[in-house]
Amino acid sequence: MEKEISQAVIRRMPRYYRYLGELLDDGVERISSNDLSNRMCVTASQIRQDLNNFGGFGQQGYGYNVKYLHDEIGKILGLDQTHNIIVIGAGNLGQALANYVKFERLGFRIIALFDVNPALQGMTVRGIKVHMLDELDDFCKENQVDIAALTMPKEKASITASHLVDLGIHAIWNFAHVDLELSQQDVVVENVHLSDSLMQLSYNIVKNQKQK
Amino acid sequence: MEKEISQAVIRRMPRYYRYLGELLDDGVERISSNDLSNRMCVTASQIRQDLNNFGGFGQQGYGYNVKYLHDEIGKILGLDQTHNIIVIGAGNLGQALANYVKFERLGFRIIALFDVNPALQGMTVRGIKVHMLDELDDFCKENQVDIAALTMPKEKASITASHLVDLGIHAIWNFAHVDLELSQQDVVVENVHLSDSLMQLSYNIVKNQKQK
């Protein structure tokens, strides 16, 4: 088994991937650890430490090869695979996710939305069909589903998540306002709590007020 | 000036607030540090350390008074103030934010949406009006705006953020796919990168596959 890498490091990897992608788009072929550090506003030593978790990718006196590092980090993040996503909850947030073309470019393909609201039946979002929730079981049998995004009220989130796991979906991207805790060891959950991020913002607003 | 508290601690505070709120709803008046620890799946020592940053709130042999701790953390997070929010970008995501009643209960009041799309002019979302972007300057002069949420394409995000800062808005909640870096010291930015969280999820998917 590989060495356990801290979630703090993992949280920073998508940001590296994003910055390296922008460098690639700008036609930059290599970058020194100092230049990357300035651009990303983290210390060069932090970058070296983070990347050393995966074996390190720099060469003394050369820096980093942008394309190589971008591709390697992409592999670490599983972006060399395609992930099929279904979205449970076809309200504004579910539709917003379906409309993000950016996800598709990263290999995340939203293949269906589900809702209980009959008014949404037959609707499509960017060509992606909204199904009724009672079609979920059949859909999951007939299609490869890798990730379920939950954009539904918190009251139903836990029970829906358990049902999805029973259907064989082992990755949950949870937007409901509750920490999903699933007992199965091989299920991964990523919680996105928008109000938590709003509270962090207001903490920093108050801190600023105090410093004035 | 107060001791600088790490952002890692700040990131955990909204979660404490959320769990304590649930305990309050359940009628729980006090809780031992061990019970809170079990419920939140963090160690009791982590809880004590986190809360000690703010002076600590527990009593040996008593545990925590749920309402008191909830209120105190609320104050730390600035939830004893009302924050007026405008949303720039009235697409699905902007509308999803406007529809979250939860934010209002925390003191975050969305007072207007803005967009450049004339088709949205005059529309309302949960009674909140969509304005055209050219009305932004006047609106900010006539209304107290504390936070601007950016739910617009990344190409326009940086220039819009700078303009908002010029209009006196010192807190940005950024959903655009770019790290906003504003030079003004008294501006706070909270970035929500949905694709970063999706990449963390896929990292954990791949890690699980390897362990099988």
Chai-1 contact restraints between the chains, C-beta under 6 A:
chainA,res_idxA,chainB,res_idxB,connection_type,confidence,min_distance_angstrom,max_distance_angstrom,comment,restraint_id
A,I10,B,Q200,contact,1.0,0.0,6.0,A-B,restraint_1
A,I10,B,Y203,contact,1.0,0.0,6.0,A-B,restraint_2
A,P14,B,D196,contact,1.0,0.0,6.0,A-B,restraint_3
A,P14,B,M199,contact,1.0,0.0,6.0,A-B,restraint_4
A,L77,B,M199,contact,1.0,0.0,6.0,A-B,restraint_5
A,L77,B,S202,contact,1.0,0.0,6.0,A-B,restraint_6
A,L77,B,Y203,contact,1.0,0.0,6.0,A-B,restraint_7
A,G78,B,S202,contact,1.0,0.0,6.0,A-B,restraint_8
A,G78,B,Y203,contact,1.0,0.0,6.0,A-B,restraint_9
A,G78,B,I205,contact,1.0,0.0,6.0,A-B,restraint_10
A,G78,B,V206,contact,1.0,0.0,6.0,A-B,restraint_11
A,H83,B,S202,contact,1.0,0.0,6.0,A-B,restraint_12
A,N92,B,N92,contact,1.0,0.0,6.0,A-B,restraint_13
A,N92,B,Q95,contact,1.0,0.0,6.0,A-B,restraint_14
A,N92,B,A96,contact,1.0,0.0,6.0,A-B,restraint_15
A,N92,B,N99,contact,1.0,0.0,6.0,A-B,restraint_16
A,L93,B,A96,contact,1.0,0.0,6.0,A-B,restraint_17
A,Q95,B,N92,contact,1.0,0.0,6.0,A-B,restraint_18
A,A96,B,N92,contact,1.0,0.0,6.0,A-B,restraint_19
A,A96,B,L93,contact,1.0,0.0,6.0,A-B,restraint_20
A,A96,B,A96,contact,1.0,0.0,6.0,A-B,restraint_21
A,N99,B,N92,contact,1.0,0.0,6.0,A-B,restraint_22
A,K102,B,S195,contact,1.0,0.0,6.0,A-B,restraint_23
A,F108,B,L198,contact,1.0,0.0,6.0,A-B,restraint_24
A,A171,B,L201,contact,1.0,0.0,6.0,A-B,restraint_25
A,A171,B,I205,contact,1.0,0.0,6.0,A-B,restraint_26
A,W173,B,L201,contact,1.0,0.0,6.0,A-B,restraint_27
A,D186,B,N208,contact,1.0,0.0,6.0,A-B,restraint_28
A,V188,B,N204,contact,1.0,0.0,6.0,A-B,restraint_29
A,V188,B,I205,contact,1.0,0.0,6.0,A-B,restraint_30
A,E190,B,S197,contact,1.0,0.0,6.0,A-B,restraint_31
A,E190,B,Q200,contact,1.0,0.0,6.0,A-B,restraint_32
A,E190,B,L201,contact,1.0,0.0,6.0,A-B,restraint_33
A,V192,B,S197,contact,1.0,0.0,6.0,A-B,restraint_34
A,S195,B,K102,contact,1.0,0.0,6.0,A-B,restraint_35
A,D196,B,P14,contact,1.0,0.0,6.0,A-B,restraint_36
A,S197,B,E190,contact,1.0,0.0,6.0,A-B,restraint_37
A,S197,B,V192,contact,1.0,0.0,6.0,A-B,restraint_38
A,L198,B,F108,contact,1.0,0.0,6.0,A-B,restraint_39
A,M199,B,P14,contact,1.0,0.0,6.0,A-B,restraint_40
A,M199,B,L77,contact,1.0,0.0,6.0,A-B,restraint_41
A,Q200,B,I10,contact,1.0,0.0,6.0,A-B,restraint_42
A,Q200,B,E190,contact,1.0,0.0,6.0,A-B,restraint_43
A,L201,B,A171,contact,1.0,0.0,6.0,A-B,restraint_44
A,L201,B,W173,contact,1.0,0.0,6.0,A-B,restraint_45
A,L201,B,E190,contact,1.0,0.0,6.0,A-B,restraint_46
A,S202,B,L77,contact,1.0,0.0,6.0,A-B,restraint_47
A,S202,B,G78,contact,1.0,0.0,6.0,A-B,restraint_48
A,S202,B,H83,contact,1.0,0.0,6.0,A-B,restraint_49
A,Y203,B,I10,contact,1.0,0.0,6.0,A-B,restraint_50
A,Y203,B,L77,contact,1.0,0.0,6.0,A-B,restraint_51
A,Y203,B,G78,contact,1.0,0.0,6.0,A-B,restraint_52
A,N204,B,V188,contact,1.0,0.0,6.0,A-B,restraint_53
A,I205,B,G78,contact,1.0,0.0,6.0,A-B,restraint_54
A,I205,B,A171,contact,1.0,0.0,6.0,A-B,restraint_55
A,I205,B,V188,contact,1.0,0.0,6.0,A-B,restraint_56
A,V206,B,G78,contact,1.0,0.0,6.0,A-B,restraint_57
A,N208,B,D186,contact,1.0,0.0,6.0,A-B,restraint_58
